[in-house]
Amino acid sequence: MHGTATDVQGKFSITATDRDTLIFSLVGYETIIQPLWNYESSMIRMTEKGIMLEAVTIESTPFNYDGMFDDENAKLARRKLPFYLSKGKKQKRKLTWLREDNNRAKTYVDIVINNPDTKSGLMKKYSLTEDEYYKLLGDFNAKNYTVMYYLTAGELITLLNSFYEQHAGKK
């Protein structure tokens, strides 16, 4: 038994006799068994293999972010401008901090503030009025202010959904 692999265009070469049989296999495709007697070079088309999967249930457990970013928040709290710096250097350092803060808040702003689908989706899912939505958002911000600016978009959406799910019924 001999084997070979294709190049990026799917081309290959193999030395065989007319008494040999080629077996073409690829994950996700039907295997082709091709005897070589009276075989002429041609294109070989493989058919995708349909696989029926059983139903899958995905359950998530809210992740606890409490304390995860304490070090980062402590560094922010310790920001102080040395008295001996010139006014220009102090302004430059403040500007750097402002840019860092803006970058940290960007995901939150993009997902929660600038994306109308987030608001309408949560309002629809939990049957909230606009006032109720903003009341819960304020509560979310108050509870999660130490972590919400460090999360990825997916983590932030998950945390937001978990919060609304827990608190929307307690209007």
C-alpha positions in Angstrom: 0.0 0.0 0.0 1.4 3.4 -1.0 0.0 6.9 -0.4 0.4 10.4 -1.5 -1.1 13.8 -0.8 -2.4 16.6 -3.0 -0.9 20.0 -3.5 -3.0 23.2 -2.8 -4.8 22.8 -6.2 -5.7 19.2 -5.5 -3.2 17.8 -8.0 -1.2 14.6 -7.2 0.8 11.9 -8.9 1.3 8.3 -7.9 3.0 5.3 -9.6 0.5 2.4 -10.1 -0.3 -0.4 -12.5 -3.6 -1.3 -14.1 -4.1 -4.0 -11.5 -4.0 -1.5 -8.6 -6.9 0.3 -7.0 -6.8 3.9 -5.7 -8.6 4.9 -2.6 -9.4 8.6 -2.2 -10.4 9.8 1.2 -10.8 13.1 2.9 -12.4 14.0 6.2 -16.0 15.1 5.6 -16.2 13.5 2.1 -17.3 10.1 0.8 -14.4 7.7 0.2 -13.9 6.8 -3.5 -12.5 3.4 -4.5 -11.2 3.5 -8.1 -9.9 0.3 -9.8 -7.3 1.3 -12.4 -8.0 -1.3 -15.2 -8.9 0.7 -18.3 -8.6 4.0 -16.4 -7.8 7.2 -18.1 -6.5 10.4 -16.3 -9.4 12.6 -15.4 -10.7 14.8 -12.6 -11.9 13.1 -9.5 -14.9 14.8 -7.8 -15.5 14.0 -4.2 -18.9 14.2 -2.6 -19.5 15.8 0.8 -20.5 13.3 3.4 -23.7 14.3 5.2 -23.6 13.5 8.9 -26.7 13.8 11.0 -25.8 14.9 14.5 -28.0 14.4 17.6 -29.4 17.5 19.2 -27.0 19.3 21.5 -27.9 21.4 24.5 -25.5 24.1 25.5 -25.8 25.4 29.1 -23.8 28.2 30.4 -22.9 29.1 33.9 -22.3 32.8 34.5 -18.6 33.4 35.0 -17.7 35.2 38.2 -15.4 38.1 37.4 -15.3 39.5 40.9 -11.7 40.3 41.9 -10.3 39.4 38.5 -9.2 42.9 37.6 -8.3 44.2 41.1 -4.7 44.7 40.2 -5.5 46.7 37.1 -8.0 48.8 39.0 -5.6 49.4 41.8 -3.0 50.8 39.3 -5.6 53.2 38.0 -6.5 54.3 41.5 -2.8 55.0 42.2 -2.4 57.4 39.2 -0.8 60.6 40.5 1.2 63.3 38.8 4.5 64.1 40.4 4.6 67.7 41.6 8.0 68.3 40.0 6.8 67.7 36.4 6.4 70.7 34.1 2.8 71.7 33.1 3.5 70.3 29.6 4.6 66.9 30.8 1.7 66.7 33.2 -0.7 67.4 30.4 1.0 64.9 28.2 0.7 62.2 30.9 -3.0 63.0 31.4 -3.6 62.7 27.7 -1.9 59.3 27.7 -4.1 58.2 30.6 -7.2 59.5 28.8 -6.3 57.5 25.6 -5.8 54.4 27.7 -9.2 54.9 29.4 -10.9 55.5 26.1 -9.4 52.3 24.6 -10.5 50.3 27.7 -14.0 51.6 27.4 -14.3 51.2 23.6 -15.8 47.7 23.7 -18.4 48.7 26.2 -19.4 51.8 24.2 -19.5 49.8 20.9 -21.6 47.0 22.3 -23.9 48.7 24.9 -24.1 52.4 23.8 -23.6 52.4 20.0 -25.3 49.2 19.1 -29.1 49.6 19.0 -29.5 45.8 18.6 -28.3 45.3 22.1 -30.9 47.6 23.6 -33.8 46.4 21.4 -32.8 42.8 21.9 -32.7 43.0 25.7 -35.9 45.0 25.8 -37.7 42.5 23.6 -36.3 39.4 25.3 -37.3 40.5 28.8 -40.4 42.6 27.9 -38.9 45.8 29.2 -39.9 49.4 28.7 -37.2 51.9 27.9 -37.2 53.2 31.5 -36.9 49.7 32.8 -34.0 48.9 30.4 -32.1 52.0 31.5 -32.8 51.4 35.2 -31.3 47.8 34.8 -28.4 49.1 32.8 -27.6 51.6 35.6 -27.7 48.7 38.1 -25.5 46.6 35.8 -23.0 49.4 35.5 -23.0 49.9 39.3 -22.4 46.2 40.0 -19.9 45.6 37.2 -17.9 48.8 36.9 -14.7 47.1 38.1 -14.8 44.5 35.3 -16.9 45.7 32.3 -14.1 47.7 30.6 -11.7 44.8 30.5 -14.0 42.2 28.8 -14.2 41.1 25.2 -17.4 41.8 23.3 -18.6 38.2 23.8 -17.8 38.2 27.5 -19.6 41.6 27.9 -22.7 40.4 26.1 -22.8 37.2 28.2 -22.4 39.2 31.4 -25.1 41.6 30.3 -27.6 38.8 29.3 -26.9 37.0 32.6 -27.5 40.2 34.6 -30.8 41.0 32.7 -32.0 37.5 33.0 -31.5 37.5 36.8 -32.9 41.0 37.4 -35.6 41.6 34.7 -38.2 39.6 36.6 -37.5 41.7 39.8 -38.6 45.0 38.2 
